[in-house]
Amino acid sequence: MNRVTINQEMCKECEYCMTFCPKKTILVKSETLNKMGYYAVQAKNIQHCIACGICASVCPEGAIMVEKNV
């Protein structure tokens, strides 16, 4: 299974990952604020992730890491 790891403390809620994910794997924001005052995104429906890496490449903060077939 593929894995998407999001550093919640680095996320600034820009939603680029949510917008550009072809499978809409990253769909929801956290219900609590991170230390910088943002609602970080969370990976859901990870079974649909194709590990394309688009989310990681569009993240301006470098907060996302994608691993294929972990």
Backbone as JSON, one array per atom type, in Angstrom:
{
  "sequence": "MNRVTINQEMCKECEYCMTFCPKKTILVKSETLNKMGYYAVQAKNIQHCIACGICASVCPEGAIMVEKNV",
  "N": [[0.85, -1.19, 0.0], [0.44, 2.26, -0.68], [1.84, 5.21, 0.86], [1.11, 8.31, 2.36], [2.59, 10.9, 3.96], [2.05, 13.58, 6.04], [3.43, 16.42, 7.33], [2.09, 17.83, 9.89], [2.66, 20.15, 11.34], [4.04, 21.78, 9.6], [2.3, 22.41, 7.59], [0.45, 24.88, 5.87], [-2.17, 25.2, 5.15], [-2.81, 25.7, 2.43], [-4.1, 24.23, 0.53], [-3.33, 23.22, -1.96], [-2.52, 20.58, -2.37], [-4.92, 19.2, -1.99], [-6.39, 20.21, -4.1], [-5.0, 19.41, -6.44], [-4.7, 16.63, -6.34], [-5.21, 13.73, -8.14], [-6.81, 11.58, -7.4], [-8.18, 12.45, -5.24], [-7.29, 11.92, -2.64], [-6.31, 13.37, -0.49], [-8.33, 14.96, 1.43], [-9.52, 16.24, 3.63], [-9.48, 18.7, 6.26], [-7.73, 19.07, 9.32], [-9.27, 19.03, 12.54], [-8.23, 20.54, 14.52], [-6.07, 23.28, 15.31], [-2.73, 23.78, 14.07], [0.6, 24.5, 15.37], [1.18, 26.88, 14.12], [-1.22, 28.03, 13.68], [-2.91, 27.06, 11.69], [-5.29, 24.94, 9.99], [-4.32, 21.96, 9.34], [-4.02, 19.74, 6.5], [-5.24, 16.36, 6.01], [-4.55, 12.99, 5.1], [-6.88, 10.94, 3.6], [-8.83, 8.1, 2.6], [-6.71, 6.53, 1.67], [-6.28, 4.15, 0.4], [-6.88, 4.58, -2.23], [-4.8, 6.01, -3.25], [-2.38, 6.62, -5.73], [0.26, 7.07, -5.61], [1.46, 9.15, -7.09], [2.76, 11.48, -6.47], [2.15, 14.13, -6.87], [0.94, 15.74, -4.93], [3.03, 16.13, -3.11], [4.86, 17.48, -4.72], [3.57, 19.9, -5.32], [3.31, 21.14, -2.9], [4.12, 23.99, -1.22], [5.49, 24.2, 1.15], [6.87, 21.89, 1.54], [5.8, 19.84, 3.06], [4.81, 17.32, 2.64], [5.25, 13.86, 2.09], [5.57, 11.16, -0.1], [5.32, 7.7, -0.34], [5.83, 4.8, -2.2], [4.24, 1.66, -2.38], [4.66, 0.68, 0.34]],
  "CA": [[0.0, 0.0, 0.0], [1.17, 3.52, -0.72], [1.71, 5.99, 2.09], [1.27, 9.77, 2.28], [2.87, 11.45, 5.28], [1.93, 15.03, 6.06], [3.93, 17.06, 8.55], [1.0, 18.72, 10.29], [3.18, 21.42, 11.86], [4.55, 22.59, 8.48], [1.19, 22.71, 6.67], [-0.12, 26.23, 6.0], [-3.55, 25.19, 4.71], [-2.97, 26.3, 1.1], [-5.01, 23.32, -0.16], [-2.85, 22.81, -3.28], [-2.53, 19.12, -2.42], [-6.31, 18.79, -2.14], [-6.84, 20.63, -5.42], [-4.33, 18.74, -7.54], [-4.69, 15.17, -6.2], [-6.13, 13.15, -9.13], [-7.7, 10.61, -6.75], [-8.8, 13.13, -4.09], [-6.88, 11.21, -1.44], [-6.18, 14.35, 0.59], [-9.65, 15.58, 1.32], [-10.06, 16.91, 4.81], [-8.62, 19.48, 7.14], [-7.76, 18.68, 10.72], [-10.23, 19.79, 13.35], [-7.49, 21.35, 15.47], [-5.05, 24.14, 14.72], [-1.34, 23.43, 14.35], [1.28, 25.54, 16.15], [1.2, 28.15, 13.37], [-2.58, 28.55, 13.6], [-3.58, 26.57, 10.48], [-5.92, 23.63, 10.0], [-3.53, 21.15, 8.4], [-4.75, 18.71, 5.77], [-5.0, 14.98, 6.4], [-4.78, 12.02, 4.04], [-7.99, 10.01, 3.8], [-9.02, 7.22, 1.44], [-5.35, 6.25, 1.23], [-6.3, 2.98, -0.47], [-7.02, 5.06, -3.61], [-3.59, 6.74, -3.62], [-1.57, 5.98, -6.77], [1.64, 7.5, -5.34], [1.95, 9.96, -8.2], [3.65, 12.49, -5.91], [1.73, 15.49, -7.21], [0.71, 16.49, -3.69], [4.33, 16.51, -2.56], [5.54, 18.44, -5.6], [2.91, 21.21, -5.31], [3.31, 21.69, -1.55], [5.17, 25.01, -1.12], [6.2, 24.07, 2.43], [7.57, 20.61, 1.61], [5.24, 19.15, 4.22], [4.24, 16.04, 2.23], [6.14, 12.83, 1.57], [4.83, 10.04, -0.67], [6.11, 6.47, -0.48], [5.09, 3.82, -3.0], [4.27, 0.25, -1.99], [5.31, 0.52, 1.64]],
  "C": [[0.89, 1.24, 0.0], [0.92, 4.31, 0.56], [1.96, 7.47, 1.8], [1.45, 10.26, 3.7], [2.85, 12.96, 5.19], [2.44, 15.55, 7.39], [2.93, 18.14, 8.93], [1.49, 20.1, 10.74], [3.73, 22.33, 10.76], [3.44, 23.06, 7.55], [0.62, 24.11, 6.95], [-1.48, 26.35, 5.32], [-3.78, 25.82, 3.33], [-3.93, 25.51, 0.23], [-4.57, 22.93, -1.57], [-2.91, 21.29, -3.42], [-3.95, 18.59, -2.64], [-6.8, 19.09, -3.56], [-6.27, 19.77, -6.53], [-4.28, 17.21, -7.44], [-5.68, 14.56, -7.18], [-7.13, 12.17, -8.53], [-8.42, 11.18, -5.53], [-8.53, 12.38, -2.79], [-6.77, 12.15, -0.25], [-7.42, 15.24, 0.54], [-10.07, 16.45, 2.48], [-9.0, 17.71, 5.56], [-8.78, 18.96, 8.56], [-8.77, 19.55, 11.46], [-9.55, 20.68, 14.38], [-6.42, 22.16, 14.75], [-3.65, 23.6, 15.02], [-0.69, 24.6, 15.08], [1.33, 26.89, 15.45], [-0.19, 28.74, 13.19], [-3.34, 28.14, 12.34], [-4.24, 25.22, 10.74], [-5.23, 22.79, 8.94], [-4.41, 20.12, 7.71], [-4.38, 17.32, 6.28], [-5.29, 14.07, 5.22], [-5.9, 11.07, 4.46], [-8.13, 9.19, 2.53], [-7.68, 6.82, 0.83], [-5.3, 5.03, 0.31], [-6.44, 3.36, -1.95], [-5.78, 5.79, -4.11], [-2.79, 5.94, -4.66], [-0.1, 6.36, -6.66], [2.24, 8.28, -6.49], [2.9, 11.05, -7.74], [3.28, 13.92, -6.22], [1.54, 16.32, -5.95], [2.02, 16.99, -3.1], [5.0, 17.58, -3.42], [4.88, 19.82, -5.59], [2.91, 21.86, -3.94], [4.45, 22.71, -1.4], [6.0, 24.9, 0.16], [7.01, 22.78, 2.52], [7.08, 19.74, 2.75], [4.74, 17.74, 3.9], [5.32, 15.12, 1.67], [5.29, 11.65, 1.1], [5.77, 8.86, -0.83], [5.25, 5.44, -1.2], [5.32, 2.42, -2.48], [5.04, -0.02, -0.7], [4.7, -0.66, 2.36]]
}
